[in-house]
Amino acid sequence: MKAIRRFLVSPCIARLLARERGVDRQIVEGYLSSQPGKDQLIRLEADQAHFVLSGQDRSGDPVEKLAPLPREHAEALFGLCIGQISYDQLHLPPQSGLNYAIQLDRVVYPSSFDLITVEFTDAQQAEAFEVPTWLGPEVTTEYTYEWRYIALNGLQSHHEVPLSSQQVEAVLDMLDQSQAAPHASNGSAADDVIVALSRSLEQSGLLKATKETSTPPEAEPLAEEPHEPMKRAAQ
């Protein structure tokens, strides 16, 4: 069974992450039901709209059933919604040697705050998670940070989210590490292309094999000039 942990994050750090990584999705959700655990909602994105039924599967993991809707129908159904929430979503680079996913949601309506969700393969991995210094207070167990509750009631909890230079440095280090890996793989791929091109040119005869080193031709011995006997001057 998968497990998640949620943390608040400073708006300054969230803005830095969004600026460096870009926003993956811009989402608006309108809730049609206030019944907990069985959400019925309309979800609008830039190029698609869905009617969503959310719940849990047999293992207890959250699951969503989506039905596509024409956009004009989805917008009309928003008039029947009893609460709405709007947020920008992006995914952060995976940490070196770790296999959990990190997601940032920047909620802009009905309240404004930034939330990090870390998804783990099981509860043991979640418990062993070492919280990075740049994350703020944990709100995993606080139901007031669930999307349905916020859409219906707004943000009721107000945690102070600290910000320090050490946190900013930690985020910059994480971003630098995520950018270094693609550059390394791109360099390796470029080397492979160069090697393949060189071999192709060698086979076509347009390029001599690098292993065959051409040695300069040995210098031919200079022809010895015939030495004619010196003629004695006539006495």
C-alpha positions as a printed NumPy array, in Angstrom:
array([[  0.   ,   0.   ,   0.   ],
       [  1.352,   3.382,  -1.009],
       [  1.871,   6.124,   1.56 ],
       [  2.157,   9.878,   1.347],
       [  3.417,  12.679,   3.555],
       [  2.496,  16.332,   3.123],
       [  4.472,  19.41 ,   4.073],
       [  3.956,  23.119,   3.76 ],
       [  6.695,  25.056,   2.02 ],
       [  7.634,  28.712,   1.958],
       [  6.077,  30.709,  -0.926],
       [  9.551,  32.003,  -1.843],
       [ 10.909,  28.459,  -2.23 ],
       [  7.788,  27.36 ,  -4.12 ],
       [  8.181,  30.289,  -6.497],
       [ 11.84 ,  29.41 ,  -7.072],
       [ 10.942,  25.792,  -7.843],
       [  8.154,  26.808, -10.213],
       [ 10.448,  29.235, -11.996],
       [ 13.182,  26.632, -12.492],
       [ 10.987,  23.604, -13.292],
       [  7.934,  25.174, -14.905],
       [  4.294,  24.345, -14.183],
       [  3.075,  20.943, -15.425],
       [ -0.657,  21.445, -14.939],
       [ -3.088,  24.253, -14.102],
       [ -6.208,  22.752, -12.522],
       [ -9.603,  24.035, -11.38 ],
       [-11.897,  21.655,  -9.512],
       [-15.553,  22.129,  -8.579],
       [-17.061,  19.787,  -5.968],
       [-20.605,  18.491,  -6.381],
       [-20.77 ,  16.537,  -3.121],
       [-19.695,  17.168,   0.457],
       [-19.594,  13.485,   1.409],
       [-16.084,  12.596,   2.646],
       [-14.29 ,   9.696,   0.986],
       [-16.462,   9.698,  -2.158],
       [-15.761,  12.928,  -3.935],
       [-17.712,  13.928,  -7.026],
       [-16.174,  16.815,  -8.879],
       [-15.627,  18.546, -12.191],
       [-11.988,  19.024, -13.177],
       [-10.957,  21.615, -15.745],
       [ -7.516,  21.893, -17.3  ],
       [ -6.151,  23.842, -20.24 ],
       [ -7.09 ,  21.285, -22.907],
       [ -9.433,  18.822, -21.183],
       [-12.361,  18.462, -18.787],
       [-13.52 ,  15.469, -16.729],
       [-16.194,  14.314, -14.34 ],
       [-14.255,  12.638, -11.512],
       [-15.317,  10.033,  -8.954],
       [-12.635,   9.544,  -6.317],
       [-12.354,   6.885,  -3.657],
       [-10.119,   4.011,  -2.601],
       [ -9.288,   0.64 ,  -4.143],
       [ -9.2  ,  -2.668,  -2.276],
       [ -5.687,  -2.047,  -0.964],
       [ -6.668,   1.363,   0.392],
       [ -4.828,   3.428,  -2.213],
       [ -6.673,   6.486,  -3.568],
       [ -8.123,   5.981,  -7.02 ],
       [ -9.933,   8.233,  -9.463],
       [-12.398,   7.327, -12.209],
       [-12.456,   9.941, -14.951],
       [-15.121,  10.507, -17.59 ],
       [-14.304,  13.038, -20.338],
       [-16.708,  15.948, -20.732],
       [-17.18 ,  18.552, -23.464],
       [-15.748,  21.765, -22.121],
       [-19.008,  23.713, -22.427],
       [-20.803,  21.009, -20.42 ],
       [-18.107,  21.065, -17.738],
       [-18.284,  24.846, -17.46 ],
       [-22.069,  24.678, -17.149],
       [-21.81 ,  22.097, -14.355],
       [-19.559,  24.454, -12.416],
       [-22.681,  26.466, -11.671],
       [-23.927,  23.533,  -9.594],
       [-20.714,  23.145,  -7.58 ],
       [-20.806,  23.844,  -3.857],
       [-17.097,  24.615,  -3.613],
       [-14.073,  25.192,  -5.829],
       [-10.307,  24.99 ,  -5.619],
       [ -7.674,  26.133,  -8.12 ],
       [ -4.003,  25.18 ,  -8.09 ],
       [ -0.855,  24.865, -10.205],
       [  0.955,  21.544, -10.087],
       [  4.519,  20.554, -10.89 ],
       [  6.795,  17.605, -10.181],
       [ 10.263,  17.922,  -8.722],
       [ 13.301,  15.937,  -9.885],
       [ 13.839,  12.578,  -8.142],
       [ 16.545,  12.603,  -5.513],
       [ 19.751,  10.696,  -6.201],
       [ 19.419,   7.015,  -5.24 ],
       [ 15.792,   7.45 ,  -4.047],
       [ 12.594,   6.247,  -5.701],
       [  9.872,   8.437,  -4.219],
       [  7.971,  11.135,  -6.106],
       [  7.769,  14.763,  -4.986],
       [  4.906,  16.995,  -6.111],
       [  4.376,  20.703,  -5.508],
       [  0.87 ,  22.185,  -5.541],
       [  0.54 ,  25.968,  -5.48 ],
       [ -3.024,  26.657,  -4.345],
       [ -4.328,  30.021,  -5.534],
       [ -8.065,  29.787,  -4.657],
       [ -9.95 ,  29.979,  -2.304],
       [ -6.811,  30.465,  -0.218],
       [ -3.17 ,  30.849,  -1.131],
       [ -0.516,  28.425,   0.121],
       [  2.045,  25.904,  -1.159],
       [  1.999,  22.189,  -0.4  ],
       [  4.595,  19.466,  -1.019],
       [  3.351,  15.868,  -1.343],
       [  5.893,  13.028,  -1.15 ],
       [  4.633,   9.626,  -2.355],
       [  6.252,   6.401,  -1.129],
       [  5.892,   2.767,  -2.133],
       [  4.943,   1.688,   1.398],
       [  4.594,   2.889,   4.994],
       [  8.091,   1.731,   5.964],
       [  9.658,   3.965,   3.345],
       [  7.509,   6.869,   4.508],
       [  8.601,   6.417,   8.127],
       [ 12.291,   6.254,   7.127],
       [ 12.037,   9.453,   5.09 ],
       [ 14.559,  12.081,   6.161],
       [ 12.776,  15.403,   5.868],
       [ 14.852,  17.931,   3.857],
       [ 15.691,  21.177,   5.59 ],
       [ 13.786,  23.255,   3.029],
       [ 10.388,  21.746,   3.889],
       [  8.089,  23.409,   6.382],
       [  5.652,  21.954,   8.94 ],
       [  4.159,  18.525,   8.212],
       [  0.378,  18.469,   7.713],
       [ -0.113,  14.837,   6.664],
       [ -2.684,  14.078,   9.347],
       [ -4.54 ,  17.407,   9.144],
       [ -7.79 ,  16.915,   7.216],
       [ -8.109,  20.692,   6.816],
       [ -5.488,  20.434,   4.046],
       [ -7.517,  18.008,   1.944],
       [ -8.691,  19.462,  -1.379],
       [-12.383,  18.778,  -0.696],
       [-12.285,  20.495,   2.699],
       [-10.455,  23.541,   1.321],
       [-12.86 ,  23.817,  -1.63 ],
       [-15.845,  23.795,   0.717],
       [-14.468,  25.751,   3.678],
       [-11.339,  27.607,   2.606],
       [ -8.081,  27.311,   4.52 ],
       [ -8.865,  27.092,   8.225],
       [ -5.37 ,  26.3  ,   9.54 ],
       [ -2.576,  28.837,   9.49 ],
       [  0.92 ,  27.484,  10.106],
       [  3.953,  29.72 ,  10.154],
       [  6.301,  28.529,   7.401],
       [  9.912,  29.475,   8.154],
       [ 12.427,  30.624,   5.569],
       [ 16.205,  30.768,   5.933],
       [ 19.252,  31.073,   3.701],
       [ 20.126,  27.437,   4.493],
       [ 16.786,  26.323,   3.06 ],
       [ 17.336,  28.291,  -0.14 ],
       [ 20.846,  26.839,  -0.5  ],
       [ 19.455,  23.311,  -0.075],
       [ 16.909,  23.885,  -2.853],
       [ 19.569,  25.314,  -5.173],
       [ 21.785,  22.277,  -4.534],
       [ 18.893,  19.956,  -5.382],
       [ 18.198,  21.793,  -8.63 ],
       [ 21.893,  21.784,  -9.576],
       [ 22.081,  18.018,  -9.062],
       [ 18.992,  17.435, -11.196],
       [ 20.477,  19.509, -14.033],
       [ 23.876,  17.816, -13.906],
       [ 22.495,  14.318, -14.609],
       [ 20.86 ,  15.132, -17.982],
       [ 23.99 ,  16.973, -19.117],
       [ 26.109,  13.925, -18.328],
       [ 23.795,  11.577, -20.233],
       [ 23.63 ,  13.99 , -23.171],
       [ 27.42 ,  14.071, -23.279],
       [ 27.575,  10.284, -23.353],
       [ 25.015,  10.134, -26.16 ],
       [ 26.985,  12.714, -28.143],
       [ 30.142,  10.614, -27.77 ],
       [ 28.289,   7.562, -29.119],
       [ 27.146,   9.518, -32.162],
       [ 30.672,  10.715, -32.883],
       [ 32.061,   7.175, -32.633],
       [ 29.379,   5.791, -34.965],
       [ 29.996,   8.572, -37.49 ],
       [ 33.732,   7.964, -37.406],
       [ 33.255,   4.242, -38.058],
       [ 30.943,   4.974, -40.977],
       [ 33.508,   7.296, -42.53 ],
       [ 36.233,   4.712, -42.002],
       [ 34.209,   2.041, -43.807],
       [ 33.574,   4.384, -46.723],
       [ 37.256,   5.127, -46.992],
       [ 36.806,   8.829, -46.398],
       [ 38.573,   8.618, -43.062],
       [ 41.533,   6.516, -42.09 ],
       [ 41.102,   4.313, -39.065],
       [ 42.415,   5.916, -35.957],
       [ 44.22 ,   2.719, -34.987],
       [ 46.186,   2.692, -38.204],
       [ 48.761,   5.288, -37.505],
       [ 50.561,   6.349, -40.602],
       [ 54.306,   6.439, -40.236],
       [ 56.318,   8.792, -42.315],
       [ 58.09 ,   7.011, -45.176],
       [ 61.638,   6.127, -44.43 ],
       [ 64.037,   8.551, -45.956],
       [ 65.63 ,   7.031, -49.023],
       [ 69.387,   7.109, -48.909],
       [ 70.77 ,   9.84 , -51.004],
       [ 72.464,   8.631, -54.15 ],
       [ 76.164,   8.843, -53.729],
       [ 77.735,  11.19 , -56.191],
       [ 80.362,   9.485, -58.33 ],
       [ 83.767,  10.503, -57.247],
       [ 85.852,  11.063, -60.343],
       [ 89.61 ,  10.698, -59.818],
       [ 91.198,  14.011, -59.466],
       [ 93.096,  14.916, -62.498],
       [ 96.507,  16.061, -61.795],
       [ 97.309,  19.276, -63.329],
       [ 99.636,  18.876, -66.211],
       [102.919,  19.833, -65.24 ]])
